[in-house]
Amino acid sequence: MDHELHTSEEIKTVENVEKKLREEAKLLLAEKKIDVLVGYEAGTLPMTATPCFITAPEEADRLVWNAFCVQNLAKFVQDLISLHRESQQRVKPEARTRKVVGVVARGCTTRSLVIQLQERQFNRDDIFVIGVPCGGYVDKRKVAAQVAGQEVREASLAGDRLSVKTAGEAKTLSLGGILADNCLTCRFNNPVLSDLMIGSPASAMASESEYAGVEAHEKLSPADRWDYFEKEMAKCIRCNACRQACPSCYCRVCFAEQSQPQWVGVSEDETDTQVFQIMRLYHMVGRCVDCGSCVAVCPMGVDLRTFLKKLDKDAFELFGNRAGSSLEDLPPLSQFKEDDREDFIYDPQKAK
């Protein structure tokens, strides 16, 4: 059943956000309140919007905001600030400058920014957050299924409809049926942090149980769960696209590339792949915001989300934590509470 995406009023809001976004970006850059704005621009292929870096007011007309905007832009905020700080180490103290990075941010992006602030990757005054309401983004794999795998040569959005043309046919699809799974269960499609909010708040997306998929997976036997993990990880080609797209992956040297000691081999051996994915998944405890960037960029379609949502579910049920929901709600592995539940450590059955 299609998810009901927008009311007519919300469609109008979505259409106005892009215009207002460009206007505000021009002002912020002209008034030098920000040095660079990280946003989206139209891609060169149908159904794509790519990250862009706007540094001059006249470039602001490149900005777009639509259901093709997929990647979590918080990844680039951390990159830009850390690179600038490194460059300043080679400058005389009296000549050093500060870089303020603006970012177009929907709910999941702001949650990632909160985590980066909690982990002291930068200071609050190093960023300027332009909050935008989100109605979800298009899952290209779902579109491909709707057109029997044919190459989409043209695509255009009109309200809650996507019109596509392939070599063999033209088709109009309901956005509700082709949104990414993480969008359909999102409870944070409005920014949790912003300096400037554009557009009216969007209606809640979550029309179904957030953890329905995880609960179904939990009902499988341990052997069946492991079989599913093995099957999914057998698809992995170790391209590292998931790591590169993740806004919470910013270690200077990834454990997968350390040689002293070597934690995991660099080959395509299935056990190396499994260890890499298990360790990366557990690095996401209390840090994954379910933005879907890792799933979207995976060329092999590995189901990472089931395992990430399991960790998210446990963090919420055992510690009451929702990653990045507020600056005060610290990740469970970075804080200590005297009233933490401990039964599950010794007897997991007591946690149920």
Secondary structure, DSSP 8 states (H G I E B T S, - for coil): -------HHHHHHHHHHHHHHHHHHHHHHHTTS-SEEEEEEE-SSTT-EEEEEE-SGGGGGGB--STT--S-THHHHHHHHHHHHHHHTTS-GGG-----EEEEE-HHHHHHHHHHHHTTSS-GGGEEEEE------B-HHHHHHHTTT----EEEEETTEEEEE-SS-EEEEEGGGTB-HHHHT-S--S-SS-SEE-S--------S-TTHHHHHHHTS-HHHHHHHHHHHHTT-----HHHHH-TT---SS-GGG--TT--S-SS--HHHHHHHHHHHHHTTTTT-----HHHHH-TT----HHHHHHHHHHHHHHH---TTS-TTS--GGG---TT---HHHH-GGGG-
